Amino acid sequence: MCSFFSLNYSKEVQELWPHWENQGLYIFFLPKYCSEMNPIELEWQHIKKDELAGQMFDDELELAYAVIHGVEVRGQRGNYTTQRLKFNSN
């Protein structure tokens, strides 16, 4: 079993580390932000490079629709479903 979570590398963590490993828990420390390990970053990179590159948009709404279309295209290419959600802005 392998679990991932974020902890500060404190003295308490150092003391508990061997106990956790004996229980099958291994801790991997990641930088505060690691875009290479965030799958959505790779998707955004492809959307920008493959779906939006070279286009000009008259306003934010046109850009938003192009991004939505890009997400849908990426989903079709990757054979996974996409779903739009509407958030209330109360």
C-alpha positions in Angstrom: 0.0 0.0 0.0 1.3 3.4 -0.9 -0.2 6.7 0.3 0.6 10.2 -0.7 0.1 13.4 1.3 1.9 16.5 2.2 3.6 17.1 5.5 6.2 19.5 6.8 9.5 17.8 7.3 9.4 18.4 11.1 11.2 16.6 13.9 8.0 14.8 14.8 7.7 13.5 11.2 11.3 12.4 11.3 10.7 10.5 14.6 7.5 8.8 13.3 8.9 7.9 9.8 10.3 4.5 10.7 7.0 3.5 12.4 5.0 4.6 9.4 7.3 2.6 7.0 6.8 -0.5 9.2 3.1 -0.1 8.6 3.6 0.2 4.8 3.2 3.9 4.6 5.8 5.7 2.4 6.0 9.5 2.3 7.1 11.4 -0.8 7.8 15.1 -0.5 6.9 17.2 -3.4 7.7 20.8 -4.0 4.9 23.3 -3.1 4.0 23.5 -6.8 5.1 20.9 -9.3 3.4 21.4 -12.6 5.2 18.3 -14.1 3.3 16.1 -11.7 -0.1 17.7 -12.3 -1.9 16.0 -15.2 -4.1 19.0 -15.9 -1.1 21.1 -16.7 -0.2 18.7 -19.5 -3.7 18.9 -20.9 -3.6 22.8 -20.8 -0.3 22.7 -22.6 -1.9 20.6 -25.4 -5.0 22.7 -25.6 -2.9 25.9 -25.9 -0.5 24.3 -28.4 -2.9 22.2 -30.5 -6.3 23.8 -30.2 -5.8 27.5 -29.5 -2.4 28.3 -31.2 -2.5 31.0 -33.8 -6.0 32.1 -33.1 -7.2 35.6 -32.3 -10.2 36.2 -30.1 -12.4 39.3 -30.1 -13.4 39.0 -26.5 -13.3 36.7 -23.4 -16.5 34.9 -24.4 -15.0 33.8 -27.7 -11.9 32.6 -25.9 -14.0 30.7 -23.4 -15.9 28.9 -26.2 -12.6 28.0 -27.9 -11.3 26.6 -24.6 -14.5 24.6 -24.1 -14.2 23.2 -27.7 -10.5 22.4 -27.1 -11.3 20.4 -23.9 -14.0 18.5 -25.9 -11.5 17.8 -28.7 -8.9 16.6 -26.2 -11.5 14.3 -24.6 -12.4 12.8 -27.9 -8.8 12.2 -28.9 -8.1 10.6 -25.5 -11.3 8.6 -25.6 -12.6 10.0 -22.3 -15.7 11.9 -21.5 -15.9 15.6 -20.6 -18.7 17.4 -18.8 -19.4 21.1 -18.4 -20.5 22.2 -15.0 -22.2 25.5 -14.3 -21.3 27.2 -11.0 -23.6 29.6 -9.3 -22.1 33.0 -8.8 -24.1 34.1 -5.8 
